[in-house]
Amino acid sequence: MFTNMETPMTDEKQRAPLTIPIKIAQKTIEPPHVGENKIEFRDYSFYYGKFKALGNISLQIPPNQITAIIGPSGCGKSTLLRSINRMNDLVPNVRTEGQIILSGEDIIGPSADVVDVRRRVGMVFQRPNPFPKSIYDNVAYGPRLYGISHRQGLDEIVYNALRQAALWDEVKDKLRQSAMALSGGQQQRLCIARALAVEPEVILMDEPASALDPVATLKIEELMQTLKESYTIIIVTHNMQQAARVSDFTAFMMIDSPQTRTGVMVEYGPTTQIFTNPKNKQTEDYITGRFG
Amino acid sequence: MSSGTNVWLGTSTKQLIQSRTGYRRRKFTNRIMLTVTALFTLAALAILFWIIIYVVIKGLQYLNLDFFIHLPRPLGMPGGGVLNAIEGTIILTILASLFAVIPGILAAYYVAYNPNTPLGIAVRFGTDVLSGVPSIIIGLFCYALIVKYQGHYSALAGSIALAIIMLPTIIRTTEEMIKLVPHSLREGSLALGSPEWKTAVSVSLPAASQGIITGILLGIARASGETAPLLFTALGNDNYEVGKIIKAGLANHKGIFAILGSIVTQPVDSLPLTLWKYAQQPYPERINQSWAAALVLLIFVLSLNIFTRIWVQVRANRMQGK
């Protein structure tokens, strides 16, 4: 399914939602309705101590689509992304308000199990961060964590994950070698395979290609197109061309004022609309490069 | 360069920069300073090699197989060795490592990830102070704490004193090494749903393992050369022979723990202790053996150091897939 990439198909998919928003996008943040929402932010606010980093975010992210979060530096894109798999829990003195709903379940309430949330929401980081282990052990790390220990099962999971991450052919003869010997782009695809191995529903990508060269970046972007058939992908990127190229929906964030520096959602809609016909003046200024 | 535009430069400065004499003077000064620094570097190295060569020359001639396999003989009798001291050093080092390594790594892990909590600050400050405490005071402390309580000197007391000496080295090195592990590696593991302890055991600590092992081996190298704390704790024992203790234990049908117990609860000797005792005696054969003991100790510590460094380099290369 990933070997023969059909470009016309992706074109169609990018074009398809175009007709929906025009009718509904009169209000600033009307969510696009494509099936049921995979993730829903409900009036979500986030505080580092007293500093309100995210203010009253409401956002509905459709399944099996790529949603890009763009915005100037320091507007809270990464904080928003890392809220979805509770990585912000690692920072001391943080506090949240509102809800984040993943497939109908609140994932930040007291009843939510962080481990389960993180299994269901995989993450790929800015710099490739393979563990200093063999390629095989990197991919098997997650499954082993969840108690899969028999050899055959692991082999199969590793094979599937590497196939899905379009890395299998390059590494099949050196699964026992150190992952650190791979190139940057291969390492990043390995990290994607590692995330896929625990069968997540959502994959978060925090500027996954910013440390890669153009060829490796292209591979990651192609991979995203195949992965979205099975997963919901949310990507934070500084690169607006990348957002325009890969995403189906785009969310534009900004700080509300230089004094409070709280990140707010300015505009959210299908990528084609955000980039060709933004409703908000600030969005337009940003994507045309007038600031940021 | 045209000089007309640089009006803000004083004439003298400009001349100095442009004149050949200024250039020559700077070149000359540079050469002098480079020579001076090189000379002092050589001087520092020369002392190291002087010590090594001197000890080798003095010690090598008295080194023989007997030295390693026999207990000391009474004065006047030829031959004899320092088997008791060699075995004692090994026992002390192993025990001290057992006591120091696990607590040291755990403390370092806590400090590395909680550097600004009151406890973290206290531990870091405490280890710095501890590494500066004279080792004889640590010996005295263990004397008061263990030897007085037990009523006799023992390998146990000696190894606890050595463990206290090793602890700061292990904690500080391990902490630095854990801090060097990229934060993203830890996040990568946690993002897969791994609990903190699992992340520590299977990602953070293995990634820092080379540095941690370096720290442990350097701690061992330091502790195994200590004399002062052992004066109060291990005391010395001319008849200490692990083989004999085990044989006697087996003959009396003692269990393994009883035998191990009698190995560690006796006073033991160590190489630096033997060196110190023999070197003060007025008998040439003792002094000669003292030189031989110095050589063995030097080789042990040096080879531990060199082996550590080579091993770390090899592992680093393997990790990078070279």
Interface residues (C-beta under 8 A of the other chain):
Chain A: N85 M87 L90 V114 V115 D116 V117 R118 R119 G122 M123 F125 Q126 R127 N129 P130 F131 P132 K133 Y141 G142 L145 Y146 Q177 S178 M180 A181 L182 C191 R194 A195 V198
Chain B: P182 S184 L185 E187 G188 S189 L190 A191 L192 G193 S194 P195 K198 S202 V203 P206 A207 R318 M319 Q320 G321 K322
